[in-house]
Amino acid sequence: MTDSHETATGESATREDVDARGGYGPASASSSAPPPAPSTAPSFAPDSLVLNRKLPLWYQVSQSLRASILGRPQDASLRLPTEEQLATHYGVSVLTMRQALKELETEGLISRHRRRGTFIEPRARRATPVRLLGSVDAIVAQQSGDATTVLGHGTVPVPGDLAEFFPDCGEVVSFRRLRRDGESGEPTNWAENAVRPEVAARIDLTDLERWPMTKVLHDIVGVKISRITDTVEARLADPVTADLLQVPLLSPILHYTGVTYDEKGRVVDVARIRYRGDRFSFSLTVEAR
């Protein structure tokens, strides 16, 4: 008699794959390398997620969990909850959860040990893809994980190239942030956000040092985001970008523009992020539905 559980590829899973907690680990996972020793660190707690049924569930879950991993407190435990616990948390099947974890394992963010559990890789180095599939969580995941320094903020006249987004505003609040690789300290990108003044008044700078602007707006300030329009293009590094990112002047960079709309259709934030061209790539998935 075969087990009724199935893997993400549709093949039957044997009971040999069941770990000590009742969860399934990949049959090929290496058990020779021991996981990190138990510690008294606080348990890892993934963020909540509102699923969009028009997008692949495994992708949304993987991106939300990825953002939680990269934005976790430094003293948080490296052990993830079991597959079943994560599936319950996100409201998806174990098969969907397993596919999401496989994506993160392929990226090198986690390692899975049969009968021991799933652990965050503390020294995983990311050649971060700018991946746009349409969910808020994908944008948050794209912007998460690096150490962030707030360079400055203040009220400024609406820049001429942003006037179309703020037709009813004479001023916006500008936030400038620099992100560095958490391990090497190497600059990876710098961001400039133009935010509607009444929204900006509710933003705490300490939150921006930990979380991306999209997450702060959505989860902390409480903006009901209806959509984000993204544009990514190749540009040459201007003097400010070259200095902040420590790259040669006129070297290639990826220039990302994200326009965030609230439920009333108003633009609440325009983000312009300059990514080092040697650290990032761009990919786009289009669902044929």
Phi, psi and omega per residue, in radians:
M1 nan 2.339 3.130
T2 -1.631 2.701 3.105
D3 -1.217 2.577 -3.089
S4 -1.402 -0.271 3.126
H5 -1.286 2.629 3.123
E6 -2.221 2.658 3.043
T7 -1.456 3.061 -3.118
A8 -1.114 -0.349 3.140
T9 -1.645 -0.006 3.076
G10 1.625 0.003 -3.130
E11 -1.502 2.641 3.141
S12 -1.173 2.456 3.092
A13 -1.745 2.278 3.123
T14 -1.454 2.809 -3.136
R15 -1.208 -0.226 3.074
E16 -1.175 -0.348 -3.123
D17 -1.504 -0.081 -3.106
V18 -1.379 2.243 3.139
D19 -1.502 -3.094 -3.026
A20 -1.126 -0.347 -3.115
R21 -1.743 0.060 -3.112
G22 1.631 -0.049 3.127
G23 -1.548 2.920 -3.111
Y24 -1.887 2.342 3.006
G25 -2.000 2.684 -3.131
P26 -1.075 2.406 -3.089
A27 -1.060 -0.463 -3.083
S28 -1.547 -0.058 -3.074
A29 -1.123 2.420 -3.118
S30 -1.368 2.324 3.105
S31 -1.889 0.089 -3.098
S32 -1.360 -0.589 -3.127
A33 -1.515 2.046 -3.100
P34 -1.224 2.556 3.083
P35 -1.275 2.986 3.105
P36 -0.995 2.584 -3.130
A37 -1.147 2.582 3.102
P38 -0.994 2.575 -3.141
S39 -2.423 3.059 3.113
T40 -1.671 0.239 -3.132
A41 -1.116 2.636 3.109
P42 -1.082 2.589 -3.110
S43 -1.084 2.583 3.082
F44 -1.300 2.262 -3.107
A45 -2.152 1.887 3.123
P46 -1.215 2.672 3.118
D47 -1.209 2.851 3.059
S48 -1.355 2.849 -3.085
L49 -2.589 2.268 2.990
V50 -1.723 1.985 -3.028
L51 -1.322 2.453 3.026
N52 -1.802 1.945 -3.032
R53 -1.214 -0.131 3.111
K54 -1.495 -0.163 -3.111
L55 -2.030 2.713 3.128
P56 -1.004 2.227 -3.076
L57 -1.134 -0.710 -3.104
W58 -1.072 -0.634 -3.126
Y59 -1.192 -0.785 3.128
Q60 -1.067 -0.736 -3.137
V61 -1.155 -0.751 -3.120
S62 -1.112 -0.689 -3.127
Q63 -1.244 -0.660 3.095
S64 -1.152 -0.779 3.130
L65 -1.168 -0.636 3.098
R66 -1.048 -0.791 3.121
A67 -1.102 -0.681 3.114
S68 -1.132 -0.698 -3.141
I69 -1.149 -0.826 -3.069
L70 -1.267 -0.441 -3.122
G71 -1.793 0.208 -3.079
R72 -1.192 2.682 3.020
P73 -1.047 2.594 -3.088
Q74 -1.088 -0.483 -3.094
D75 -1.663 0.154 -3.127
A76 -1.244 2.653 3.110
S77 -1.095 2.579 3.094
L78 -1.505 -0.169 -3.131
R79 -1.460 2.255 3.063
L80 -1.495 2.726 2.981
P81 -1.050 2.916 3.132
T82 -1.185 2.886 3.094
E83 -0.975 -0.771 -3.099
E84 -1.130 -0.722 3.123
Q85 -1.139 -0.733 3.105
L86 -1.152 -0.722 3.132
A87 -1.068 -0.731 3.099
T88 -1.139 -0.720 -3.133
H89 -1.053 -0.766 -3.084
Y90 -1.547 -0.185 3.142
G91 1.285 0.644 3.138
V92 -2.224 3.003 3.110
S93 -1.317 2.842 3.084
V94 -1.105 -0.618 3.123
L95 -1.105 -0.747 3.100
T96 -1.113 -0.744 3.134
M97 -1.096 -0.696 -3.130
R98 -1.118 -0.693 3.117
Q99 -1.151 -0.665 3.097
A100 -1.126 -0.743 3.124
L101 -1.154 -0.621 3.106
K102 -1.075 -0.668 3.110
E103 -1.079 -0.770 -3.136
L104 -1.240 -0.565 3.084
E105 -1.184 -0.718 3.092
T106 -1.076 -0.638 3.127
E107 -1.281 -0.291 3.126
G108 1.574 0.227 -3.135
L109 -1.460 -0.428 -3.132
I110 -2.368 2.808 2.983
S111 -2.259 2.522 -3.056
R112 -2.077 2.275 -3.082
H113 -2.180 2.035 -3.119
R114 -1.029 2.325 -3.133
R115 1.237 -0.052 3.122
R116 -1.987 -0.670 3.128
G117 2.261 -3.039 -3.138
T118 -1.996 2.323 -3.024
F119 -2.257 2.531 3.029
I120 -1.267 2.365 3.069
E121 -1.434 1.896 -3.024
P122 -1.182 -0.407 -3.069
R123 -1.976 0.307 -3.140
A124 -1.120 2.239 3.122
R125 -1.772 2.269 -3.030
R126 -1.850 2.217 2.864
A127 -1.632 1.520 -2.814
T128 -1.201 2.196 3.021
P129 -1.451 2.479 2.975
V130 -1.580 1.701 -2.995
R131 -1.951 2.136 -3.066
L132 -2.061 2.021 3.121
L133 -2.180 -0.080 3.009
G134 1.984 -0.087 -3.122
S135 -1.785 2.655 3.081
V136 -1.060 -0.655 -3.113
D137 -1.153 -0.538 3.076
A138 -1.139 -0.690 3.120
I139 -1.179 -0.738 3.116
V140 -1.070 -0.786 -3.136
A141 -1.094 -0.670 3.132
Q142 -1.048 -0.600 -3.011
Q143 -1.714 -0.008 -3.011
S144 -1.623 2.860 2.883
G145 1.838 -0.523 -3.125
D146 -1.490 2.751 3.029
A147 -1.274 2.254 -3.016
T148 -1.982 2.360 3.042
T149 -2.082 2.227 3.066
V150 -1.395 2.018 -3.106
L151 -1.391 -0.487 -3.135
G152 2.906 2.862 3.058
H153 -2.722 2.772 -3.142
G154 2.967 2.881 -3.138
T155 -1.440 2.302 -3.120
V156 -2.401 2.746 3.008
P157 -1.060 2.590 3.126
V158 -1.043 2.110 3.109
P159 -1.009 2.552 -3.084
G160 -0.983 -0.662 -3.105
D161 -1.349 -0.081 3.096
L162 -1.959 0.047 -3.072
A163 -1.016 -0.605 -3.116
E164 -1.135 -0.426 -3.110
F165 -1.516 -0.374 -3.100
F166 -2.223 1.065 -3.062
P167 -1.158 -0.365 -3.101
D168 -1.802 0.162 -3.111
C169 -2.107 2.383 3.018
G170 -1.577 -0.404 -3.114
E171 -2.391 2.751 3.001
V172 -2.344 2.893 3.050
V173 -1.777 2.196 -3.111
S174 -1.729 2.277 3.051
F175 -2.070 2.240 3.133
R176 -2.066 2.240 -3.085
R177 -2.386 2.550 3.075
L178 -2.021 2.323 3.126
R179 -1.957 2.421 3.127
R180 -2.183 2.639 3.032
D181 -1.037 2.263 -3.054
G182 -1.119 -0.388 -3.112
E183 -1.695 -0.872 -3.043
S184 -1.555 -0.355 -3.063
G185 1.370 0.088 -3.117
E186 -1.270 2.306 3.078
P187 -1.057 2.369 -3.141
T188 -1.998 -0.629 3.124
N189 -2.894 2.787 3.005
W190 -2.315 2.534 -3.003
A191 -2.144 2.538 3.068
E192 -2.280 2.031 -3.119
N193 -1.936 2.318 2.994
A194 -1.834 2.013 -2.995
V195 -2.085 2.442 3.078
R196 -0.965 2.300 -2.984
P197 -0.953 -0.772 -3.085
E198 -1.179 -0.443 3.065
V199 -1.390 -0.754 -3.115
A200 -1.055 -0.533 -3.114
A201 -1.101 -0.316 -3.113
R202 -1.775 0.147 -3.110
I203 -1.665 2.259 3.069
D204 -1.664 2.206 -3.087
L205 -1.058 -0.545 3.137
T206 -1.138 -0.527 3.076
D207 -1.173 -0.627 3.140
L208 -1.230 -0.349 3.083
E209 -1.355 -0.275 -3.138
R210 -1.921 -0.658 -2.998
W211 -2.104 2.691 3.010
P212 -1.128 2.730 -3.135
M213 -1.001 -0.706 -3.106
T214 -1.033 -0.748 3.141
K215 -1.189 -0.708 3.120
V216 -1.065 -0.808 -3.140
L217 -1.096 -0.781 -3.026
H218 -1.336 -0.853 -2.974
D219 -1.646 -0.517 -3.039
I220 -1.805 -0.884 3.133
V221 -1.293 -0.548 3.097
G222 1.616 0.352 3.090
V223 -1.208 2.278 3.089
K224 -1.514 1.672 -3.060
I225 -1.351 2.218 3.122
S226 -1.651 -0.608 3.124
R227 -2.891 2.797 3.037
I228 -2.291 2.198 3.107
T229 -1.761 2.183 -3.035
D230 -2.006 2.487 3.012
T231 -2.356 2.284 3.076
V232 -2.190 2.245 -3.137
E233 -2.482 2.747 3.083
A234 -1.480 2.356 3.075
R235 -2.420 3.067 3.062
L236 -1.830 2.475 -3.066
A237 -1.155 2.155 3.042
D238 -1.393 3.039 -3.089
P239 -1.010 -0.727 -3.138
V240 -1.122 -0.818 -3.135
T241 -1.122 -0.756 3.134
A242 -1.043 -0.696 -3.128
D243 -1.224 -0.795 -3.093
L244 -1.207 -0.697 -3.085
L245 -1.604 -0.044 3.113
Q246 0.992 0.885 3.082
V247 -2.194 2.796 3.124
P248 -1.094 2.556 3.044
L249 -1.000 2.401 3.131
L250 1.203 0.256 3.023
S251 -1.354 2.721 -3.069
P252 -1.231 2.414 3.034
I253 -2.333 2.868 2.985
L254 -1.745 2.187 -3.116
H255 -1.884 1.988 -3.112
Y256 -1.828 2.326 3.023
T257 -2.137 2.161 3.102
G258 -2.131 2.146 -3.135
V259 -1.882 2.067 -3.062
T260 -1.814 2.232 -3.118
Y261 -1.949 2.508 3.059
D262 -1.586 -3.078 -3.068
E263 -1.142 -0.330 3.109
K264 -1.570 0.005 -3.137
G265 1.486 0.124 3.113
R266 -1.498 2.550 3.024
V267 -1.362 2.173 3.121
V268 -1.839 -0.366 -3.082
D269 -2.726 2.374 2.946
V270 -2.105 2.022 -3.133
A271 -1.782 2.319 3.027
R272 -2.159 1.977 -3.036
I273 -2.078 2.279 3.111
R274 -1.853 2.024 -3.118
Y275 -1.777 2.463 3.017
R276 -1.077 2.246 -3.100
G277 -1.148 -0.391 -3.123
D278 -1.557 0.029 -3.108
R279 -2.100 -0.157 -3.030
F280 -2.354 2.643 3.006
S281 -2.259 2.961 -3.112
F282 -2.207 2.276 3.044
S283 -2.422 2.644 -3.086
L284 -2.394 2.275 3.100
T285 -1.885 2.255 3.101
V286 -2.015 2.102 -3.136
E287 -1.464 2.280 3.125
A288 -1.555 1.509 -3.103
R289 -2.398 nan nan
